[in-house]
Amino acid sequence: MPSLSPYGLTCEFLEQPLGMDETAPRLSWKLRSDDHGDRQTAYRLIVRAGDQVVWDTGGAGEHQVVYEGAPLRPSTRYDWSVEVRDAWGTAAGRTDSWFETGLMGGWRAAWIARDDGAQPVFEPPVEDDRSFTTRKLTACAHLRRAFDLAELPVRARLYASARGLHRFSLNGVRVSDAELEPGWTDYRHRIRYQSYDVTARLHKGPNVLGALLADGWWSGFVGMDPRKAGKLYGDAPALIAQLVLEFADGSRHVIATDEDWRESPGPLRHSDLLMGEYYDARARLDGWDGPGYDDAAWTPVAVTGTDTSELVWSRSAPVRVVEDLPTVRVLRGPGGETIADLGQNMVGRVRLTVHGAERGRRIQLRHAEILEEDGSLHLANLRRAEATDVYVCGGDPVEVYEPAFTVHGFRYVEITGFDGRIEVTGRVLQSELPWTGEFSCDDPLVNRLHENIRWGQRGNFVSVPTDCPQRDERLGWLADAQVFLPTAARGADVSAFFADWMEDVLTGQDAEGSFPDVAPLVCLTREGAPGWGDAGVIVPWSLYRLYGDRRVLERCLPAMAAWVDQIERHNPDLIWRRRTGRNYGDWLQIGVDTPRDVLATAYFAQSATLVAEAARILDRPEAERYEQLAAAIRRAFNQEFVAPDGRIHGDTQTCYLLAIEFGLMPAEVAAEHLVRDIAAHDGHLTTGFLGVALLCPVLTRIGRADLAYELLHQETFPSWLFSVRHGATTIWERWDGWTPDRGFQAATMNSFNHYSLGAIGDWLYGGVAGIGQTADSSAYAGLVIRPRPGGKLTRARAVQETARGRVESAWSVTDGVLTVDVLIPPGTDATVHLPTGDPEAIESTAHVTVLERRDGTVVCSVASGHHRFTAPWAAHERTTP
């Protein structure tokens, strides 16, 4: 029996998307097989709408197949299947999936909101010690629409969005467990809408569609600029929804947001993403979203408009609660306050269970990442973000409270106002991206570092890739995203997440061609800085390399070229000193100063190079122009910054890392100075946000993996393991966020949950375990397995679900014997590099072809399947490149 089978079927990089509006979606699948050398020699795709076949096609080995069947219809379920033939031409497995189209522009609903004359404003009571002096907060709205059904529909879909945040229910039950819908985009250009299957929740007779509506990013606090905090996009939130009912006789009925809806304030006195939530259980509207509720005292809504041109389908994973964290210990603060320690710096909210509190009892929850020396919460680094939730008890014997529309970054929760029995559970929120990677080794500190990287990614991938989750910022910084993307893609499938975010990067580009520093564009409206704006070039190229997303290159190439053009236009001498925006340099480098014009010009050369490569991939004529421009920038860089002995102006680690990684000068010359600088700093790093991602990969590439391991294992300040040794459970924003001699860094910028410095995660998979791809490969078509034993490690293992299938690489060294286990997915060309001083003594469980022997390494061509290699091993002073 053939063992080849497709799995992991996706449409537009999403599994079974509901409400997909792409007219020519891409269908993809992965492959697995138990047979060595297996591959897909042919495939057949069949797409059906009901009993009708709308597309039946076949081919050979494509990774992504663009739909070319009959035009897709709105609000239609399409079932599709893929059948494959194996390496021997035998019909193998068949796998089924589906996707469903959305409204495709067919909106009949209006935007509705609370009437301007009925905007209840929340003003904290006198006893409330919170400070809402910056502006008054509006109460969240409860909205409902009652309707009757003489018969049940065979199909019901709810399409919904908000200028703000929404949470829908039908007959008293939430329609989805997704959170913070519709998510954050640049609302001036696009707002996502969601699609829900609500068929099973309808009743014959009376029904009620309900919704909660909050400010969210639309009119709540966003970013750190007090002049633009609150009401950034609009004065108040609005809702739009369309319930489409299809009946057995083919008829269709639509219930849309219009003047027939009614609204009321309720217990949610306010709910703000940064400031927190105030919930008064005494004002509960029990049964408000179900049949039989008397809404006579409710107010008719206001219809605020019918323009739906900005609504787009939701092409990224929703935010959900993905894990619960119990309280691991209960502490007492210096004032006797109760502090719950969840044991992990996390992002989300808490679920509070209260036993026996009297009606009107006010319980306050404050959140912090870390404690002061006296055991109190360290709150100064939150800046203006109050991160405080208040619950006023309703008087029930047991009450459970969980905020609806706020997110905090925290490990510790201070509870004041009640000394009775309570339970606190952390509810972890993140964009629900499929985890695709695993890494482990025999050093527990390195394993904890890897976990910290994952927790940093989890907490900062909430709708958009943000910089930090706790303070009054939480912005989609471009540099952070571009340096961390390779690491993010090891751990999770971020293809759709980043492609969606790139739409906001594009709309943030100005008329001159400058990308912004942040996307969605808020607060920081100058042209993007070097390394920041360059993400507009680097991210699309990375998505192509990692996932084979050719369409994102096609969509972004004009903007990528415009970015490079505007730099050249303002810097005709090709040294990037003008129009550099805020020019952050190698942000938060430690103890050194990489010259900003050196860094800027290096990125200018790299962006020109990537535009040329993208143009080559797309067969565009401008490729040659940008190749010539990149060569000219490299020449200018050397003339301006490189001394005859190869020293680069500034003489920092980042200078040489950029020069080697971006091909600005002979690598062997720059390598000598890089190694010298690391030795001069006693085996410590000095890199900031931009240099850190390059450090270990470049050292490994130049044949000094021993130094990369030395930096990895370094435990004294500054290093990755310094924070681990001092109890970090996420990646810190800065190397010196806390030190024994200085305590906390300046609270104006000191996050304990950032992912930028965690960019070493890519090297753990690619440098230590050895999973990589050739320079001309995309989506791991040209797979390279190059394990590098070294440092304190005697074993390491990585697993990665690539776009083509599962890859595994594990190695161990025991009693002078190196054992390497690899798993290669079907149809992938793979080479395995075995580091051994005795090539003739290699043993393998499967046939391999030796391609070359060099510097104590044997390079083999390997077919798909699982392979085990054993060889003699002797530790070398330097690990081979």
N, C-alpha and C positions, 0 to 999 in steps of 0.2 A: 504494500500500500504506500502511495506517495505520502511523504510527511510534510512537504512544502505547503504552507498555508498563509494567507494574508491575515493581518490583524491590525488594530489601531487605525481603522478607517476614519478619515477626516474629510470634511468639506470646508474649504477656506480655513484650513488648519484648526478646525473645531470639530469635536465629536458630536454628531447629531444636532446641528444648530437649529433652533426653533426661531423662525422670524428672520430668515436670511434673504437679503435683497440684492445680492450680487447676480447679475444677469448671465455671467459666464463663470460660474464657480469652478474652483480647482478641486479635483477629487484625488485623494492620496491614500496610500496604505503602506504598511511595513510587511516584512516577510520573516518567517521563521521556518526552520527545518532541522530535523535530527540527522540528516544525511550530509556527509562531507561533500563539498564541491557542488552542492545544490544551488540552483539559481532559477529565476523566472525567465523562461524563453518566450512566453506569450501571455497575454491577458485578454479577457473579455469583460467589458463593462456593460451593464444593462440598467437603465433608469426607467422607472415606471411611475405614472401618476394613476393610482387606482389599478385598473386592469389594462390600461393603455401603455404600451411601450413607447417612450418618447425619445429614447436614444439607445442604440445597440452598436457598440464599436469594439474594436480590438486593436492590439498593437504588440510591441515587444517589451522593452525595458524602461519605459518612462517612469519617472519618479512622481511627477504631478501631471494629471491629465485634465485639460481644460474642457469643460462641458460645451458641446457643439450640437446638441440636440434641438428639439422643438423649443420655441421660446417659452421660458418659464412663466407660469401664471401666478398672480398674487394669491396669498393665503392658501397654498396648495402643498400637500404632503407628497414628497417624492421618495420612493423606495429605490435603493440602488444596491447592486451586488457586483462583486468582482470575482471572476474565476481565473485561475492561473494554471499554466503548464510548467512542469519542473524541468530540470536540466536534461532529462532524457525524453522530453516531449510528452510525458504522461499527464493527463488531466489531473490536477491536484485539487487543493481545497477551494471552496467557495465561501465567501463571507458576505453578510448582508448588513446594510445600515440604512439610514434615511436622513434627509434634511427637509426642512419646510420653509417655504418662502413667507415673507412678511407682507405688509400692505403695499410695498413697492410704490409708495406715493398716494395710495388711495384713502387718504384721510377724510372723514366726514365729521370729525369732532372739533370742538372749539376749546380754547384755553379758558379755564375758569379759575377764579380766585375768590378770596374773601372780599366782600364789598368794602370799598374804601372807608365807608362810614362805620364799619363794624370791625375795626382792627384792634382787638384787645391788646393792650401793651402790658407786659409783665414788668412790674417794679418790685424788687426784692423787699420783703418785710424788714422792719427795723432790726430785728434780731439776726438777720442774715448778714454774715461778715464778709460776703463776697462783694466785689467792687465792679459794678456794671456802669461805671461813669462814662465809658467811651460812647455808649449809645444804649437806648432802651431796646429790649428784645421782645419780639412779637411771639405770642403764643402759637403753638402748632394748631393747625386746623383739622377737624374731623369733617369729612364730607361723605354724603351717602346719596344713593339713588335707589328707590324701590321700584320693582317691576314685577308683573305677573306672567307666568307661562302656562298656557293651556296644555301644552305637551312639551316633553323634553327634547332638546336638539340632539342630533347625532354627533355634532361637533361644535365646540365653543372655544373661541380664542379671545383673550383679552390683550389688547395692544395699549401700552401706557407709557407715559413719560411725565416729566415735570421740569419746570424751571425752579429747581430746588431738589428736595428728596421726597420720594413717595413710598408708601407701603400699603398695598391693596389687600383687601379681604373680600370674601364672597360668602354670604350667609354665616358670618361670624368666624370664618377660618381663613388664615392667611393663604394667599394664592401661591406664594413662593417663599422659600427660606433665604432668598437673596437679600443682601443688605445694601443700604446706601444707594439704592437705585434712583436715577439712571446712571450714576457715576459722574465723574468730573471730566468734562471736555471744555474746549474753548467755546462757551455757549454762544458767543457772537457769530460763530460759523457753523456749529453743529451741536446737536443734543441727541444722545442715544435714546431710542425707545426700546422697550422690552416686550416680548411676546410670551404669553402664558397659556397653557392648555388647562382650561377650567371646566371641561365637559362634565367631569364626575362630581362637581361641587354644586351643580344646579338642582333645583327642586321643582316639581310641579306646583303651581300656585304661586304664593308670594316668594320673592327673592329680593335680596339687598346687596348691592355692590358698594363697598365702603373703601375709604382711603384716608390715610394720615398724610399730612403735607407739612414739610419743615423747610427752613431756610436753606440748609446745606451750603454748598459752595456758591449758590446763586446770590443769596442776599445775607449770608452769615459772614462770620469772620474768616478771612482768607489771607495768608501771607503775613509778612512782618512790617508792612508799611502802614503806620497808623492813619495816614491820610486816605488810604484806600481800603481800610478794614471795614467790612460790613457793607452790604449793598453794592458790591463790586459790579455785578451784572444787572441788577434790578432792585427795586425797592421792596418787593415782596414776592413770595413764591406763587406759582400757578401750576395747574394740573391739566393734563389732557389724557383722555382714555377713550377707547372704542371697543366695546364688547360685540363680537360678531357671532351670531347664532345661525347654524345651518341645520335645517330640518330634513326629515326623510323624504319629503316630496320635492326636494331641491330648492325650496324657498329659503330666503335669508332675511334675518332681522338684525338691525344694528341699534345698540343702545350706546350713545355717545355722551361725552361731557357737553352739557348745554345749560340753559337757564332753569331746567327742571331739577337740578341738583340742589341740595341744601347743605348748610355747614353750621358748625358750632365749635367754640373752644371747648377744651376738656381738661383733663388732669395734666397734660403736657404743657406746663406754663411757658417753657421755652426748651429748645434743644438745639445746641450749637456745636459744630464739629470741634472747635477749639476751646470754647468756654465751658461746655458741659451741659447737663440737663437738670431741669427742676420739675419733679413729678409730684403732684398733690393727689394722693389716692382718695381724698375726701370728695374730689370732683369727678370721680369715675363716671363714665356714661355706660353703665352696664347694659349690654345687649344692643348698643347703638348701631352696630353693623350687621344686625340680623333682622328677620321679619318680626313684626309685631311691636316694634319700638315706636313710641310716640314722638315724632320730630316736629310737632306743631310749633314749638318754641324756637326751632332752629331758623336760621336766616337764609333767604335765597342767595345763591352765589351771584357773582358778577361775571359776565362773559367779557374777557379782556382782549380777544382777538381770534382770528381763524387762520393765521399764517402758519403753515406747517413745513415751510421750505427747509428749515434748519434740522428737521428730524431725520436721523439716519439709523440704520439697524445697528444693534449692539454686537459688534464683531469681536469682543473680547470677553474673557471669562468673568462672571459676576463675582462680587465680593460675598463671602459667606463666613459663618462661624465654622472653623475647621478643626478646632480642638478645645477641650476644656482643661483648665489647670486648677487643681485643688490648692487650697492654702496649705503650705508645708510647715509653717510655724506662725504663732501669734506672739507679737512683741508688744511692749508698752513704751510709748513715747515719754519724753521728759515731763510732759504735763499729765501723764496718766492715760493718754489717748490710746485706743487699740489700733495696732498696725498689723495688717495681714500681709505676710510675705508669701508670694506665689512661687518663689524659687527661680523665676525666669523672667527676664526683661521681655515683655510682650507688647503687642498692639491689639487693642480691642476695647473691651469694657468688662464690667463684672456683673454677675448675677448675685443679688443680695437676698438672702432668706432671713426673715425676721420673725421671731417667735414672741408673742405676748406683749407687743408694744401697744400702748393706748392710742386712741384716735387723736390725731394732731401732733404726735411725736415726730419731731424733725430730725432726720438722720443725714449727716453730711459725709460724703466720700471724697477724699482728695487723693490724687494719684502722683506717684513719683518713681523715677528709675532707680534712685539710690538714696542712701541715708547719710545724714550728717554724723559727725563723730559723737554727738550727744544722743543719737538714736532718732532724731526727728527727720521729717522728710526734707530732702534737698529739692527745693522748689525754684530756686533762683534761675536755673537754666531753662525753665519753661517760658521765661520772659512774660509776655502779656497773656499767654494761654493759661487760663485758670484751671482747666482740667478738673473741675469740681462738679459732682452730681449731688443733688439733694432729693431725698425721698421723704415726703410727709405721709405718715401712716394713716390708713383708713380705719384701723381698729379691729381688723380681723385677727383671729388667733394665730394664723400663719400667713404671712404676706411675702410674695416673691416679686422682686423688682429688678428689671434689666433695662437700661437705657435703650432708646430706639435709634437716635440719629446723631450720636456723638462717638468719637474715637479718641482713645488716650494711648500714650506710650508709657508703660509703667511696669514695675515689679511689685511695688509696695502700695497698699491702700490703707489710708488712715480713716478710721470710722469714729465719728464723734456724734454725740447726742443720744446715745442709747448704750447702756451697759449690760443689757440682757443677752439672751442667746441669739446669736447670728451665725450664718455661714456665708463665706465669700468664695466664689468660684470665678476664675478668669476665663473669659470667653474670647478666644483668639480669632481675630478677623484678618482675612487677606483675600486678594483676588485669587480665586480657586484655580490655580494653574496646576496641571498634572505634574507631580514630582517625577523626574526622569533619571535622576542620578543618585549614586551612593558612593561614598568613599570611607575607607577605614584603614587603619594601620596599627602597629603595635606600640605607638606612643600615645598615651591617653591625653597629653596636652595638645597634640596635633589633632586628635579626634575632637577634642572640645573646641579647638579653633574652627574646625569644619562645621561643627554644630552652631557656633556663634555666627558664622557666615550665613548659614541657612536661616537662622532666626532673624538676622538683619534683612535678608531678602524677603522673608515672609512679612515682616512688619512694615517694610517700606514699599511693598507692591500692593497698595490698596487703591485700586482704580487707575492710578498713574504711578510711575516709578518716582517716588519722592526721596528727599534727602534725609529727613528725620521725621519721626512720628509724634514727638512730644511737645515741641515748642510752637510758637506762633510763626511757623514757616511752612513746612510740609509742601514744598514746591517741587516741581518736576525739573530739577537741575540737569542740564544736558551733559555736563562733564561727568557727573556721578554716573549717569546712565551709560555713557559710552565706555567708561573704563570698567564698569562692572558687568556689562552685557555678556562677555564671554563666560564669566563665572556663573551668571544667572542661567545661561543656556545649558550649563553642565547639570545644574540641579533641577531644572524645571523646563517644561515646554513653554517658552516665552514668545513664540513666533507670532501669534495673533495679538498678544498683549503689546509688543513693541511696534508691530505694524500699525495698530490702531493709534498708539501714542504718536507715531510719526506724522499722522494727519494734523495733530496740533502743532508739531514742530514746523510743518510746512505753512500752516496758516499764520504762524508767528513770524515768518520771514517778512522783512520789510521791502519796500519798493526798490531799495538799493541792492537787495540780494543778501542782506545780513540775516542770519539765523539769530534767534534770541538766546539768552542765557537759560531761560526756563520755559517750559511748555506744560500746560496751557500758559499763555502769556499774561502774567500779572506782575505788578509791582516794578519789575526790572525791565524797563522798556528800551534801554539803549541797545546798540548792536552787541551781538554775542562776543565774548572774549575768546582769545586763542585757547583751543582745547575744549571750550564750551560750545561755541557756535559750530566748531568742526564736527560735532556729533551729528549734525545734519547730513554730513557726508559719511561718517564712520558707521553710524547705526544701519542705514540701508545696505551698505556694503557687507556689514557683519551678518545681517539677516539673510542675505544671499549666500554667503559662505556657510553659515550654520544650517540653514534650512532649505537652500535652493530656491528662495523666494525671488524669482526673476521679476515678478510684477511690481514688487516694491522698488526695485531698481528703475523700472520703466516709469513708475509714478514719480520718483524722486530725482531722477537724473537732471532735468532742467533746473531744479532748485539747487542741487549739488554744484552744478556748473556756475550758477549765478553767484553762489557764495565765494567760489574761488575767483571769479571774475571781479567781484567788487574789491577783494583784497588786492588783486593785481592793479586795479584801476587807481587805488589810493596809494599804492606802494610800487611805483614803476621801477625802482631800483631792486625790487624783489626781496628787500629786507622789511619784514612786517613790523613797522613801528607806528603807523598811523591807522586810525579807525580800529582800535583794539578794544573798544568797550571798556569794561571795568578792569580788564587785564589782570586777572588774579594770579597769574604765574603758576608755579607748582604749589598749589594751595596747601597750606599747613605742612610744608616741608619743615624739617626739624634741624635747626642749628646751622643752616646754610642758606644761600640765596642764589637760585638759578636765575640768570639774567632773563628778563621777560622777552626781550627781543630775540634771544637765542631760542627760547621755547616757542615763541610765536612763529618764527620763520621755519622751524622744524615742522610744525603742524601745517603751515602753508604748503610746504613741499609734499607732505603726506596727503593732504586733501587733493592737491593737483594730481598726484599719482593715482589715488583711488578713483577720481573722476575719469581718468584715462582708462583704468582697468574696467570700470563699469561700462564705459562707452565701447570698449572692445567686446565685452560680453554681449552687449546689445547690438553689435555690428553698426555702430554709429561713426560717421566720418570725423567727428571732433576728437576722436581718441588720439590721433597724432598730435594735434595742437597741444593737448594737455600733457602728453608725454614730453614734448619739447619744453613746455613751461616748467614741468617738474625738474627736468635736467638743468634748466637755467637757474632755478631756485637753489638747487644743490650746489651749483658752482658759486653762486652769490654767497651762500652760507659759508662755504669753505674760505672764500676770499675775505669775508668780513669777520669771522669768528674763530677760525682754526689757525693756530700758530704752527710754525715749521715742525715742531716736535710732536704735533698732534694734539696738544692741549686745546680744549675748547674754552672760550671766554666764560668765566664763571667756575670752571673746573669742579663741577658737582657730579654726583652719581647720575642725576637726571639728565644732565647735558650729554653724557656718554650713552646712556640708555636710549635717548631719542635718536642720537646719531647712528647707533647700530640698528635699532628697530626700523627706522625710516630710511636706512640705506644712504645716509648723507655723506659718509666717508668710509674708507677701508675699515672693516670691522676689527681687524687685528690691531690696528693702531689705537682705536678708541678703547678696545678691550684692555690694553695694558693700563691705561689711565683709570678705567673703571675699577679694575682690581686693586690698583694702588690706592684709590680713594677709600675703598672698603677697608683695606688694611689700616689706613691712616685713622679711621674711625673705630679701630679695635673690633672689627667684625660686626659693625652696626650699620643700619640703614640710615639715610637722611632724606629719603624721597617723600614727596607729598602726594596729593591725589592723582596727579598725572604720571608721575614716575613710578608709583608703587606697583602698578599692574605689569610693568615691563621688567622689574628687577630680577626675579627668579627665572622667568623665561629667557631673558637675554643672557644671563649668566650661564644657563644650561646650553644655550645655542653656541656660545663661544668656548664650550668645553670646560666650564667651571661650575658644574653642578655641585661640586663639593662646597663651593662658596654659597650657592643657593641653599643648600642644606644647613650650612652654618647659620645663615640668616634666619631660616625657618625655625631652628632649634634655639635661637638666642632668647634668653629669658630676662635679661636685664634691659633697662630702658635705653633707647627706644627699640621696641620690637613687637612682633605680633603676640608672642607668648607673655610679654610683660603684663598685658591686661588680663590674659587668662589666669596667670599666677595670682592676680589680685581680684579674682572672683567675677570677671566679666562673663556674661552669658550672651552678649551680642558684641558686634564690632563697634568700637568707639569712634567718634568723629575725628579725634586727634590723638596722636601718640601720647601726649601729656595731659589727657583729660583729667587724670589724677595721678599724682606722684607722692611718695612718702614724705619728701622734704617740702613740697609746695602745697600739697592738698589739691583742691579742685582748681582747675583753670578758670579763667574769666567766665562768669556765667552768661555773658552776652553771646557766647557761641561755644557750647560745650555739651554736645549731644552724646549720650551713651548708647545710641542705636543708629548707626550710620553703616552703609555697606561699602563705601568707596575703598577704604583700606583693606577690605576683605577680598579685593580683586586677586589676591594670591590663590583663591580657590580654583581658578582655571589651571594654575600650575600643579596643584595637587592631583588633578585628573590627568593633565597632559604631560607634566614633567615627572612626577613621582610614579604614578601608575602607567603613564605612557600612552594614553588614548589621544590620537590626533589625526590629521589628514594632510595630504600633500598640498603644496602651495597652489596648485592649479585645480584643486578639487572644490566641490560644493556639496553640502548635505552629506558629507563623509563618503562620497563615492570612491575616493581614493584614500582608503583607510591606512593609517600607520599606527602600529603598536610598538612603542619604544620605551619599555620599562627601564628605570634608572635606580637600581639599588644604591643606597648611600645614607649618609648621616647616621643617626642613631637607629634607623629603622632596619628591621630584619624581615618585615613583610608589609605589603600594601595591596589594596584591592580597590578597583573602581568599576562601577557599572554605569553605563550611559545608554539610554534609549535614544538613538539617533533618528534622524528622519527616515532611515532605511531599515532600521531594526536594532535589536539589542546588541551592544558591544560590551565585552567584559575583558578586563586585564588584571591579573593578579600575579604577584611574585613573592617568593620567600627565599631566604638564604638560611640553610641549616647544615652545619658540619661541612662547610666548604662546597656545598652543592646548591646551585641556583635552580629553582623550579619556577617556570612561567606557565600560567594557564591563560588561554585566550579564547574568546568566542567571537566569531566573525559572522555577520548576518549573510543570508543567501544573496549571491550576485554581487557582492562588494569585492572590489579588488583590494587586496591587503598585503602589506609588507610588515614583517616582524623583525625588529632589531634586537638581537640577543647579545648582551654584553658579557663576553667570556674570553678569557685568554687562551682557550684551547678549543678552537672551532671544530676540530676533528672528533671531539668527544661529545658533541651534541647528540642527544637522543630525543626522538619525537614520536608521538602516538599516531601521526599521520604523515603522508608524504609531503615534503616541502622541497622547493627549488631554491638552492643557494644562489643568490644574485651576485654578492660580493662579500669580501672580507676586508675590513679596514680598522686599524687602531684598536684591536681587541674586540671588535664587534662583527657579528655575522648578520648579514641582511638576507632575509628569506622571503620568497613569494609563497603565500599561504592561501589555500582555498577556504571557502566558508565552512563553518562548523566549529566544534570545540577541539582544541589542540593543547597538548601538554608537552613542554620542552624541559629537559634537564641538561645541565652542563656544569662543569667545574667552575668554581667561583673563587676568586681571590680579590680582596679589597684593593682598590687602586687609590693612589694619592689623589688622582683626579678622575672623575667620571667622564667617559667619552661623550663628545657632543652628539 
